[in-house]
Amino acid sequence: MRILWVHSRSISRFRIVVWMMILILLLVCPVASEIDTKPSAPAVTASIEKSTVKVGDLLWITLEYALPEGAHLRKEDDIEGFEKLTIMERMARPGEIKIRFLVDRLETFDIGPICLIYLDKNGNEHRIETSPVTITVESNFGEKSETADLRPIQDIIPTNSRWSSYLLWVTVAAVLAAILLGGWWYKRHRISKIVEKTIEPPHVRAERELERLVTDGYFEEGAVKTFYFKFSEILRQYMGAIRQFPAVEMTTEEIVRHSGNNSQDQEIIQLLKQTDLVKFADSIPTSIRKEKDVLAARNYFRQTSAVMDMEVGQ
């Protein structure tokens, strides 16, 4: 009888332990469920593939973000902090945005703070931002640029020719012929030039030349560099005509210094920088990129011509 009593007592204790464990689980599980379902705070971080670069490098910066449930970005390209960069490419997918830009500065600089704008499930606007990202720009001559072995610029080497004695007479004859031909040409074409300048403003001429370039089909035939060389020349001729400085004879950096803070010119300068990459850095744009460039040029012609018409009317 004592053995049965002990056994029954053991079973009772075991049942008590089991019921206590079940009670603890029932108390803990709702708390864990509440913790799991608690919405995460919005956040965004920025990272770069390398922090030390050289002028002319193309660099990827990656933005990883987390938004509350039901929230979404206002626009995929609505990002603040990249206004002063030359953007080359963008890639976006849920939770991540990658942006590739051209390093076109000689000194170390910061990007940001980078800000994303999103809308919550109720349509309210919110902003989240990262800390600034520092880009260290190294000299193209290496770590010890002061000890770089630079080759001196060679002077012009004079040469002698048996024809040099006749050069003066040939030059005089050529100058006289040019003067006579110029006088004849001026008399013949003076009236037509006056009419042309009166009837055909710079933006009309630029639109006509751009349309001719597009219909010539250089880009579609694979002559991408030829297309962008001619495209850049049309932009520079038009800018020189309306801004009164010889943009055709200037580099893009010289045009930047002459253009000032005109917002319309700043947009077209970014386009000139992209054409320089195609002309001199073997960048190959897509047909979609080419169509956007042509559209941007036409918008620039229309906007600046409208401003010039208002100034003439005043």
KAJO-V467230 format. One record per residue. N is the residue number from 1. PHI is phi in degrees with one decimal (none if undefined). Layout:
n=N phi=PHI
n=N phi=PHI
This chain:
n=1 phi=none
n=2 phi=-64.8
n=3 phi=-65.6
n=4 phi=-64.4
n=5 phi=-67.3
n=6 phi=-64.7
n=7 phi=-63.9
n=8 phi=-65.3
n=9 phi=-67.0
n=10 phi=-64.9
n=11 phi=-62.7
n=12 phi=-64.9
n=13 phi=-63.6
n=14 phi=-62.4
n=15 phi=-65.2
n=16 phi=-63.5
n=17 phi=-62.6
n=18 phi=-62.4
n=19 phi=-64.4
n=20 phi=-65.0
n=21 phi=-64.1
n=22 phi=-62.9
n=23 phi=-64.2
n=24 phi=-63.4
n=25 phi=-62.8
n=26 phi=-64.1
n=27 phi=-78.1
n=28 phi=-80.2
n=29 phi=-58.7
n=30 phi=-60.2
n=31 phi=-64.7
n=32 phi=-63.4
n=33 phi=-64.8
n=34 phi=-64.9
n=35 phi=-66.0
n=36 phi=-67.6
n=37 phi=-89.7
n=38 phi=-64.7
n=39 phi=-64.6
n=40 phi=-78.1
n=41 phi=-74.6
n=42 phi=-66.4
n=43 phi=-156.9
n=44 phi=-145.5
n=45 phi=-128.6
n=46 phi=-123.0
n=47 phi=-141.1
n=48 phi=-122.6
n=49 phi=-68.8
n=50 phi=-157.7
n=51 phi=-95.7
n=52 phi=-116.5
n=53 phi=-135.2
n=54 phi=-125.2
n=55 phi=-60.8
n=56 phi=99.1
n=57 phi=-71.3
n=58 phi=-104.9
n=59 phi=-125.0
n=60 phi=-93.8
n=61 phi=-121.8
n=62 phi=-112.7
n=63 phi=-108.2
n=64 phi=-111.1
n=65 phi=-135.3
n=66 phi=-132.4
n=67 phi=-117.0
n=68 phi=-63.4
n=69 phi=-61.2
n=70 phi=85.5
n=71 phi=-89.7
n=72 phi=-153.7
n=73 phi=-66.7
n=74 phi=-63.3
n=75 phi=-147.8
n=76 phi=-65.7
n=77 phi=-100.5
n=78 phi=-88.2
n=79 phi=-125.1
n=80 phi=-102.8
n=81 phi=120.2
n=82 phi=-110.2
n=83 phi=-61.8
n=84 phi=-95.6
n=85 phi=-102.1
n=86 phi=-92.0
n=87 phi=-78.9
n=88 phi=-106.4
n=89 phi=-158.9
n=90 phi=-131.5
n=91 phi=-137.2
n=92 phi=-136.2
n=93 phi=-150.9
n=94 phi=-53.1
n=95 phi=84.4
n=96 phi=-151.9
n=97 phi=-131.4
n=98 phi=-116.7
n=99 phi=-129.0
n=100 phi=-109.5
n=101 phi=-134.5
n=102 phi=-94.7
n=103 phi=-82.3
n=104 phi=-121.7
n=105 phi=-123.3
n=106 phi=-93.1
n=107 phi=-118.4
n=108 phi=-62.7
n=109 phi=-145.8
n=110 phi=-108.7
n=111 phi=-108.1
n=112 phi=107.0
n=113 phi=-58.5
n=114 phi=-91.2
n=115 phi=-120.5
n=116 phi=-105.8
n=117 phi=-114.1
n=118 phi=-132.3
n=119 phi=-112.8
n=120 phi=-78.8
n=121 phi=-65.2
n=122 phi=-94.7
n=123 phi=86.5
n=124 phi=-81.2
n=125 phi=-88.8
n=126 phi=-136.6
n=127 phi=-129.3
n=128 phi=-130.0
n=129 phi=-142.6
n=130 phi=-99.2
n=131 phi=-75.5
n=132 phi=-59.8
n=133 phi=-109.2
n=134 phi=-92.3
n=135 phi=-111.1
n=136 phi=-93.5
n=137 phi=-102.2
n=138 phi=-91.5
n=139 phi=-69.8
n=140 phi=-69.6
n=141 phi=-88.9
n=142 phi=104.6
n=143 phi=-69.2
n=144 phi=-113.0
n=145 phi=-67.7
n=146 phi=-70.4
n=147 phi=-103.8
n=148 phi=-65.8
n=149 phi=-88.2
n=150 phi=-93.3
n=151 phi=-78.5
n=152 phi=-70.0
n=153 phi=-73.9
n=154 phi=-77.4
n=155 phi=-75.4
n=156 phi=-69.0
n=157 phi=-91.0
n=158 phi=-71.4
n=159 phi=-129.8
n=160 phi=-108.2
n=161 phi=-139.0
n=162 phi=-69.7
n=163 phi=-87.4
n=164 phi=-64.2
n=165 phi=-67.8
n=166 phi=-93.6
n=167 phi=-64.2
n=168 phi=-61.1
n=169 phi=-66.6
n=170 phi=-64.2
n=171 phi=-64.6
n=172 phi=-61.4
n=173 phi=-62.6
n=174 phi=-66.3
n=175 phi=-63.8
n=176 phi=-61.4
n=177 phi=-63.2
n=178 phi=-65.9
n=179 phi=-64.3
n=180 phi=-62.6
n=181 phi=-65.4
n=182 phi=-67.2
n=183 phi=-62.8
n=184 phi=-64.3
n=185 phi=-64.4
n=186 phi=-63.9
n=187 phi=-64.6
n=188 phi=-73.3
n=189 phi=-108.7
n=190 phi=-62.1
n=191 phi=-65.6
n=192 phi=-64.1
n=193 phi=-68.6
n=194 phi=-62.4
n=195 phi=-63.7
n=196 phi=-63.5
n=197 phi=-67.4
n=198 phi=-73.8
n=199 phi=-86.6
n=200 phi=-109.3
n=201 phi=-68.7
n=202 phi=-57.7
n=203 phi=-70.3
n=204 phi=-68.8
n=205 phi=-63.9
n=206 phi=-64.8
n=207 phi=-62.3
n=208 phi=-66.0
n=209 phi=-67.2
n=210 phi=-67.1
n=211 phi=-64.0
n=212 phi=-65.5
n=213 phi=-63.6
n=214 phi=-65.4
n=215 phi=-73.9
n=216 phi=-68.3
n=217 phi=74.7
n=218 phi=-58.4
n=219 phi=-64.0
n=220 phi=-67.1
n=221 phi=-85.8
n=222 phi=97.3
n=223 phi=-86.3
n=224 phi=-66.3
n=225 phi=-62.8
n=226 phi=-59.7
n=227 phi=-58.8
n=228 phi=-75.3
n=229 phi=-63.3
n=230 phi=-67.8
n=231 phi=-61.2
n=232 phi=-63.5
n=233 phi=-66.0
n=234 phi=-62.9
n=235 phi=-62.2
n=236 phi=-69.3
n=237 phi=-62.7
n=238 phi=-66.7
n=239 phi=-62.5
n=240 phi=-64.0
n=241 phi=-70.7
n=242 phi=-96.3
n=243 phi=-107.0
n=244 phi=62.3
n=245 phi=-144.8
n=246 phi=-74.2
n=247 phi=-64.4
n=248 phi=-63.5
n=249 phi=-91.5
n=250 phi=-105.7
n=251 phi=-77.6
n=252 phi=-62.8
n=253 phi=-65.3
n=254 phi=-67.2
n=255 phi=-64.3
n=256 phi=-57.8
n=257 phi=-68.5
n=258 phi=-86.5
n=259 phi=-79.8
n=260 phi=73.4
n=261 phi=-107.8
n=262 phi=-65.0
n=263 phi=-64.7
n=264 phi=-65.4
n=265 phi=-67.7
n=266 phi=-61.9
n=267 phi=-65.9
n=268 phi=-75.0
n=269 phi=-66.2
n=270 phi=-61.3
n=271 phi=-67.6
n=272 phi=-64.1
n=273 phi=-63.9
n=274 phi=-67.8
n=275 phi=-66.5
n=276 phi=-63.2
n=277 phi=-64.3
n=278 phi=-71.5
n=279 phi=-71.7
n=280 phi=-122.1
n=281 phi=-118.7
n=282 phi=58.8
n=283 phi=-75.7
n=284 phi=-110.8
n=285 phi=-77.0
n=286 phi=-80.7
n=287 phi=-64.5
n=288 phi=-65.8
n=289 phi=-61.8
n=290 phi=-63.9
n=291 phi=-64.2
n=292 phi=-65.9
n=293 phi=-63.8
n=294 phi=-63.8
n=295 phi=-64.3
n=296 phi=-63.4
n=297 phi=-64.2
n=298 phi=-64.9
n=299 phi=-62.7
n=300 phi=-62.8
n=301 phi=-61.0
n=302 phi=-67.1
n=303 phi=-65.0
n=304 phi=-71.4
n=305 phi=-67.1
n=306 phi=-64.9
n=307 phi=-65.5
n=308 phi=-65.7
n=309 phi=-61.8
n=310 phi=-66.3
n=311 phi=-64.8
n=312 phi=-66.1
n=313 phi=-64.5
n=314 phi=-72.7
